[in-house]
Amino acid sequence: MELLEIVERTLDEVLPRAESRPAVLSESMRYAVGTGGKRIRPLICLASSVAVGGNAEDARYPAAAIELLHNYTLVHDDLPAMDNDTERRGKPTVWAKYGEANAILCGDALQALAFAAAAKAPRNVAEIVAELADKAVGVVRGQVEDVAAAADPSIRPDVPFVYEHKTSDLFVAAAVMGGFAGGGSPESIAALREFALNLGLAFQYEDDLIDGDSPYDRATTERLARETTQAAVDALARLPGKTDFLRTLAEKLLGRKV
């Protein structure tokens, strides 16, 4: 796939070389980003540039940025203080392989590198970096409330808040950064925000169905997944460029098995 090749090529370019010092940092960063994953967010970023009338190459650095930021969140989520997971995507998590301290530092470096990559966008750099920063904080906001509710059964989680920030925020950042990189109009950026917010919510509802841990009953979760998917698809009609990739992605995420 052409878009996926752009993502992988750009990630390889911006990540530190294996021989960079200290080796454990460069190795762990490449390990974190290279252990699989569907690259959904960077693909959304590239396709959003096309959807506003730009081209995919213009959004390659923001696309790399969102994948770096996403993987930083995963590295930190897996830590003993968070989810205490020792395996991700069928492989040891970063902290399980390199130690807890190195995993924290790996995540820190991935987050910083994300902003360096975003700053290489060909246009609207300030808007792109601001969007990345806003949603990076948003993810943390959602995680804080999620962790608090998990630690104290007396705390009733605000599910819409957690889902919007912990999941949808990175989808929104991906789409909006792509739109800015492609030179999209304010109207196009607004449509991309609506698309990505709903796509992220649909993605989370589908995850809940797969994992069997939805805060809602199954019928309600399935309905919410359908409704948010349709809202995402409807928003694409307001975009001037080609939206086939984004439409197909939204439809494929609905009812997925993994």
C-alpha positions as a Markdown table, in Angstrom:
| # | Residue | x | y | z |
|---|---|---|---|---|
| 1 | Met | 0.0 | 0.0 | 0.0 |
| 2 | Glu | 1.4 | 3.4 | -1.0 |
| 3 | Leu | 0.3 | 5.2 | 2.1 |
| 4 | Leu | 1.7 | 2.6 | 4.4 |
| 5 | Glu | 5.1 | 2.7 | 2.6 |
| 6 | Ile | 5.2 | 6.5 | 3.2 |
| 7 | Val | 4.5 | 5.9 | 6.9 |
| 8 | Glu | 7.2 | 3.3 | 7.3 |
| 9 | Arg | 9.8 | 5.2 | 5.3 |
| 10 | Thr | 9.3 | 8.4 | 7.3 |
| 11 | Leu | 9.3 | 6.6 | 10.7 |
| 12 | Asp | 12.6 | 5.0 | 9.7 |
| 13 | Glu | 14.0 | 8.4 | 8.7 |
| 14 | Val | 13.1 | 10.2 | 11.9 |
| 15 | Leu | 13.9 | 7.5 | 14.5 |
| 16 | Pro | 17.4 | 7.4 | 15.8 |
| 17 | Arg | 19.9 | 5.1 | 14.1 |
| 18 | Ala | 20.6 | 1.9 | 15.9 |
| 19 | Glu | 24.2 | 3.0 | 16.5 |
| 20 | Ser | 23.1 | 6.2 | 18.2 |
| 21 | Arg | 24.3 | 6.6 | 21.8 |
| 22 | Pro | 23.0 | 5.4 | 24.2 |
| 23 | Ala | 22.2 | 2.2 | 22.3 |
| 24 | Val | 19.6 | 1.1 | 24.7 |
| 25 | Leu | 17.5 | 4.3 | 24.0 |
| 26 | Ser | 17.7 | 4.1 | 20.2 |
| 27 | Glu | 17.1 | 0.4 | 20.3 |
| 28 | Ser | 14.1 | 0.6 | 22.6 |
| 29 | Met | 12.5 | 3.5 | 20.6 |
| 30 | Arg | 12.8 | 1.5 | 17.4 |
| 31 | Tyr | 11.5 | -1.6 | 19.2 |
| 32 | Ala | 8.5 | 0.3 | 20.6 |
| 33 | Val | 7.5 | 1.7 | 17.2 |
| 34 | Gly | 8.4 | -1.4 | 15.2 |
| 35 | Thr | 6.6 | -4.2 | 17.1 |
| 36 | Gly | 3.5 | -4.2 | 14.9 |
| 37 | Gly | 0.3 | -2.2 | 14.9 |
| 38 | Lys | -2.0 | -1.2 | 12.1 |
| 39 | Arg | -0.7 | 2.4 | 11.7 |
| 40 | Ile | -4.3 | 3.6 | 11.7 |
| 41 | Arg | -3.5 | 7.1 | 12.9 |
| 42 | Pro | -0.7 | 7.9 | 10.5 |
| 43 | Leu | -2.7 | 6.5 | 7.6 |
| 44 | Ile | -5.6 | 8.8 | 8.6 |
| 45 | Cys | -3.2 | 11.7 | 8.7 |
| 46 | Leu | -2.0 | 11.0 | 5.1 |
| 47 | Ala | -5.5 | 10.3 | 3.8 |
| 48 | Ser | -6.8 | 13.5 | 5.4 |
| 49 | Ser | -4.3 | 15.6 | 3.5 |
| 50 | Val | -5.6 | 14.0 | 0.3 |
| 51 | Ala | -9.2 | 14.6 | 1.4 |
| 52 | Val | -8.7 | 18.3 | 1.6 |
| 53 | Gly | -7.2 | 18.4 | -1.8 |
| 54 | Gly | -3.5 | 18.1 | -0.9 |
| 55 | Asn | -1.2 | 15.1 | -1.3 |
| 56 | Ala | -0.1 | 12.4 | 1.0 |
| 57 | Glu | 3.6 | 13.3 | 1.0 |
| 58 | Asp | 2.9 | 16.7 | 2.4 |
| 59 | Ala | 1.6 | 15.0 | 5.6 |
| 60 | Arg | 4.3 | 12.4 | 6.1 |
| 61 | Tyr | 6.0 | 14.2 | 9.0 |
| 62 | Pro | 2.8 | 14.8 | 10.9 |
| 63 | Ala | 1.9 | 11.2 | 10.2 |
| 64 | Ala | 5.1 | 10.0 | 11.7 |
| 65 | Ala | 4.6 | 12.4 | 14.6 |
| 66 | Ile | 1.2 | 10.9 | 15.5 |
| 67 | Glu | 2.5 | 7.4 | 15.4 |
| 68 | Leu | 5.5 | 8.3 | 17.7 |
| 69 | Leu | 3.1 | 10.0 | 20.1 |
| 70 | His | 0.7 | 7.0 | 20.0 |
| 71 | Asn | 3.6 | 4.6 | 20.8 |
| 72 | Tyr | 4.8 | 6.8 | 23.6 |
| 73 | Thr | 1.4 | 6.5 | 25.3 |
| 74 | Leu | 1.5 | 2.7 | 24.8 |
| 75 | Val | 5.0 | 2.4 | 26.4 |
| 76 | His | 3.8 | 4.4 | 29.4 |
| 77 | Asp | 0.4 | 2.6 | 29.6 |
| 78 | Asp | 2.2 | -0.8 | 29.9 |
| 79 | Leu | 4.3 | 0.3 | 32.9 |
| 80 | Pro | 3.7 | -1.4 | 36.3 |
| 81 | Ala | 2.3 | 1.8 | 37.7 |
| 82 | Met | -0.3 | 1.8 | 34.9 |
| 83 | Asp | -1.6 | -1.4 | 33.4 |
| 84 | Asn | 1.4 | -3.6 | 34.4 |
| 85 | Asp | 1.4 | -5.4 | 31.0 |
| 86 | Thr | 4.3 | -7.6 | 30.1 |
| 87 | Glu | 3.2 | -8.4 | 26.5 |
| 88 | Arg | 1.9 | -6.3 | 23.6 |
| 89 | Arg | 1.3 | -7.4 | 20.1 |
| 90 | Gly | 2.6 | -10.9 | 21.0 |
| 91 | Lys | 6.0 | -9.5 | 22.2 |
| 92 | Pro | 7.4 | -8.3 | 25.5 |
| 93 | Thr | 6.5 | -4.7 | 26.4 |
| 94 | Val | 9.3 | -2.2 | 26.4 |
| 95 | Trp | 9.6 | -2.2 | 30.2 |
| 96 | Ala | 9.6 | -6.0 | 30.3 |
| 97 | Lys | 12.4 | -6.1 | 27.7 |
| 98 | Tyr | 14.5 | -3.1 | 28.7 |
| 99 | Gly | 13.5 | -2.3 | 32.3 |
| 100 | Glu | 11.1 | 0.1 | 33.8 |
| 101 | Ala | 13.5 | 3.2 | 33.9 |
| 102 | Asn | 14.5 | 2.7 | 30.3 |
| 103 | Ala | 10.8 | 2.4 | 29.3 |
| 104 | Ile | 10.0 | 5.7 | 30.9 |
| 105 | Leu | 12.9 | 7.4 | 29.2 |
| 106 | Cys | 12.0 | 5.7 | 25.9 |
| 107 | Gly | 8.5 | 7.1 | 26.1 |
| 108 | Asp | 9.8 | 10.5 | 27.0 |
| 109 | Ala | 12.1 | 10.5 | 24.0 |
| 110 | Leu | 9.3 | 9.3 | 21.6 |
| 111 | Gln | 7.1 | 12.2 | 22.8 |
| 112 | Ala | 9.8 | 14.8 | 22.2 |
| 113 | Leu | 10.7 | 13.3 | 18.8 |
| 114 | Ala | 7.0 | 13.5 | 17.8 |
| 115 | Phe | 7.1 | 17.3 | 18.1 |
| 116 | Ala | 10.4 | 17.5 | 16.1 |
| 117 | Ala | 8.8 | 15.4 | 13.3 |
| 118 | Ala | 5.6 | 17.5 | 13.3 |
| 119 | Ala | 7.7 | 20.7 | 13.0 |
| 120 | Lys | 9.0 | 19.5 | 9.6 |
| 121 | Ala | 5.6 | 19.8 | 8.0 |
| 122 | Pro | 5.6 | 21.9 | 4.8 |
| 123 | Arg | 3.0 | 24.4 | 5.9 |
| 124 | Asn | 0.8 | 25.5 | 8.8 |
| 125 | Val | 3.5 | 24.3 | 11.2 |
| 126 | Ala | 2.3 | 26.3 | 14.2 |
| 127 | Glu | -1.2 | 25.0 | 13.8 |
| 128 | Ile | 0.0 | 21.4 | 13.4 |
| 129 | Val | 2.3 | 21.5 | 16.5 |
| 130 | Ala | -0.5 | 23.2 | 18.5 |
| 131 | Glu | -2.9 | 20.5 | 17.6 |
| 132 | Leu | -0.5 | 17.8 | 18.5 |
| 133 | Ala | 0.2 | 19.4 | 21.9 |
| 134 | Asp | -3.4 | 19.9 | 22.7 |
| 135 | Lys | -4.3 | 16.3 | 22.0 |
| 136 | Ala | -1.2 | 15.0 | 23.7 |
| 137 | Val | -2.5 | 16.7 | 26.9 |
| 138 | Gly | -6.0 | 15.4 | 26.2 |
| 139 | Val | -4.8 | 11.8 | 26.1 |
| 140 | Val | -3.2 | 12.3 | 29.6 |
| 141 | Arg | -6.5 | 13.9 | 30.9 |
| 142 | Gly | -8.4 | 10.8 | 29.8 |
| 143 | Gln | -5.8 | 8.5 | 31.2 |
| 144 | Val | -5.8 | 10.2 | 34.6 |
| 145 | Glu | -9.5 | 9.8 | 35.0 |
| 146 | Asp | -9.4 | 6.2 | 33.8 |
| 147 | Val | -6.6 | 5.3 | 36.2 |
| 148 | Ala | -8.5 | 6.9 | 39.1 |
| 149 | Ala | -11.7 | 5.0 | 38.4 |
| 150 | Ala | -9.8 | 1.7 | 38.1 |
| 151 | Ala | -8.0 | 2.3 | 41.4 |
| 152 | Asp | -11.1 | 3.3 | 43.4 |
| 153 | Pro | -14.4 | 1.4 | 42.7 |
| 154 | Ser | -16.3 | 4.2 | 44.4 |
| 155 | Ile | -15.4 | 6.6 | 41.6 |
| 156 | Arg | -17.8 | 6.4 | 38.7 |
| 157 | Pro | -15.9 | 7.0 | 35.5 |
| 158 | Asp | -17.2 | 9.7 | 33.1 |
| 159 | Val | -17.2 | 7.3 | 30.1 |
| 160 | Pro | -17.8 | 9.9 | 27.3 |
| 161 | Phe | -15.0 | 12.1 | 28.7 |
| 162 | Val | -12.5 | 9.2 | 28.9 |
| 163 | Tyr | -13.4 | 7.8 | 25.5 |
| 164 | Glu | -13.2 | 11.3 | 23.8 |
| 165 | His | -9.8 | 12.0 | 25.3 |
| 166 | Lys | -8.1 | 8.7 | 25.8 |
| 167 | Thr | -9.0 | 7.3 | 22.3 |
| 168 | Ser | -10.6 | 10.0 | 20.0 |
| 169 | Asp | -8.0 | 12.7 | 20.7 |
| 170 | Leu | -5.3 | 11.0 | 18.7 |
| 171 | Phe | -7.6 | 10.3 | 15.8 |
| 172 | Val | -8.6 | 14.0 | 15.8 |
| 173 | Ala | -4.9 | 15.0 | 15.9 |
| 174 | Ala | -4.1 | 12.7 | 13.1 |
| 175 | Ala | -6.9 | 14.0 | 10.8 |
| 176 | Val | -6.5 | 17.7 | 11.6 |
| 177 | Met | -2.7 | 17.7 | 11.3 |
| 178 | Gly | -3.1 | 16.0 | 7.9 |
| 179 | Gly | -5.7 | 18.6 | 6.9 |
| 180 | Phe | -3.4 | 21.4 | 7.9 |
| 181 | Ala | -0.5 | 19.8 | 6.1 |
| 182 | Gly | -2.6 | 19.5 | 2.9 |
| 183 | Gly | -3.6 | 23.2 | 3.1 |
| 184 | Gly | -7.2 | 22.5 | 4.0 |
| 185 | Ser | -9.7 | 25.3 | 4.6 |
| 186 | Pro | -11.3 | 26.0 | 8.0 |
| 187 | Glu | -14.4 | 24.3 | 6.8 |
| 188 | Ser | -12.5 | 21.2 | 5.8 |
| 189 | Ile | -10.6 | 21.1 | 9.1 |
| 190 | Ala | -13.9 | 21.3 | 10.9 |
| 191 | Ala | -15.3 | 18.4 | 8.9 |
| 192 | Leu | -12.1 | 16.3 | 9.7 |
| 193 | Arg | -12.5 | 17.0 | 13.4 |
| 194 | Glu | -16.1 | 15.7 | 13.3 |
| 195 | Phe | -15.0 | 12.7 | 11.2 |
| 196 | Ala | -12.2 | 11.7 | 13.5 |
| 197 | Leu | -14.0 | 12.3 | 16.8 |
| 198 | Asn | -16.7 | 9.9 | 15.7 |
| 199 | Leu | -14.3 | 7.4 | 14.2 |
| 200 | Gly | -12.3 | 7.3 | 17.5 |
| 201 | Leu | -15.5 | 6.7 | 19.5 |
| 202 | Ala | -16.6 | 4.0 | 17.1 |
| 203 | Phe | -13.1 | 2.4 | 17.4 |
| 204 | Gln | -13.4 | 2.4 | 21.2 |
| 205 | Tyr | -16.9 | 0.9 | 21.1 |
| 206 | Glu | -15.6 | -1.9 | 18.8 |
| 207 | Asp | -12.7 | -2.5 | 21.2 |
| 208 | Asp | -15.2 | -2.9 | 24.0 |
| 209 | Leu | -17.2 | -5.4 | 22.0 |
| 210 | Ile | -14.0 | -7.4 | 21.2 |
| 211 | Asp | -12.7 | -7.3 | 24.8 |
| 212 | Gly | -16.2 | -7.9 | 26.4 |
| 213 | Asp | -15.7 | -5.0 | 28.9 |
| 214 | Ser | -18.1 | -2.3 | 27.7 |
| 215 | Pro | -19.6 | -0.1 | 30.3 |
| 216 | Tyr | -22.8 | -0.5 | 28.4 |
| 217 | Asp | -24.9 | -3.6 | 27.5 |
| 218 | Arg | -24.0 | -5.2 | 24.2 |
| 219 | Ala | -27.0 | -3.9 | 22.2 |
| 220 | Thr | -26.2 | -0.3 | 23.3 |
| 221 | Thr | -22.5 | -0.7 | 22.5 |
| 222 | Glu | -23.3 | -2.0 | 19.0 |
| 223 | Arg | -25.8 | 0.8 | 18.4 |
| 224 | Leu | -23.3 | 3.4 | 19.5 |
| 225 | Ala | -20.6 | 1.9 | 17.2 |
| 226 | Arg | -23.0 | 2.0 | 14.2 |
| 227 | Glu | -24.1 | 5.6 | 15.0 |
| 228 | Thr | -20.7 | 7.0 | 15.4 |
| 229 | Thr | -19.4 | 5.2 | 12.3 |
| 230 | Gln | -22.2 | 6.7 | 10.3 |
| 231 | Ala | -21.6 | 10.2 | 11.7 |
| 232 | Ala | -17.9 | 9.8 | 10.7 |
| 233 | Val | -18.8 | 8.8 | 7.2 |
| 234 | Asp | -21.4 | 11.6 | 6.9 |
| 235 | Ala | -18.8 | 14.2 | 7.8 |
| 236 | Leu | -16.6 | 13.1 | 4.8 |
| 237 | Ala | -19.2 | 14.5 | 2.4 |
| 238 | Arg | -18.1 | 18.0 | 3.3 |
| 239 | Leu | -14.5 | 17.5 | 2.1 |
| 240 | Pro | -13.4 | 18.6 | -1.4 |
| 241 | Gly | -10.8 | 15.9 | -2.1 |
| 242 | Lys | -10.8 | 12.1 | -2.4 |
| 243 | Thr | -12.2 | 10.4 | 0.7 |
| 244 | Asp | -12.5 | 6.8 | -0.4 |
| 245 | Phe | -9.7 | 5.6 | 1.9 |
| 246 | Leu | -11.2 | 7.3 | 4.9 |
| 247 | Arg | -14.7 | 6.0 | 4.2 |
| 248 | Thr | -13.4 | 2.4 | 3.6 |
| 249 | Leu | -11.4 | 2.6 | 6.8 |
| 250 | Ala | -14.4 | 3.7 | 8.9 |
| 251 | Glu | -16.5 | 0.9 | 7.4 |
| 252 | Lys | -13.8 | -1.8 | 8.0 |
| 253 | Leu | -13.3 | -0.8 | 11.6 |
| 254 | Leu | -17.0 | -1.5 | 12.3 |
| 255 | Gly | -17.4 | -5.2 | 13.2 |
| 256 | Arg | -13.7 | -6.0 | 13.2 |
| 257 | Lys | -12.5 | -9.0 | 15.1 |
| 258 | Val | -9.2 | -7.6 | 16.4 |
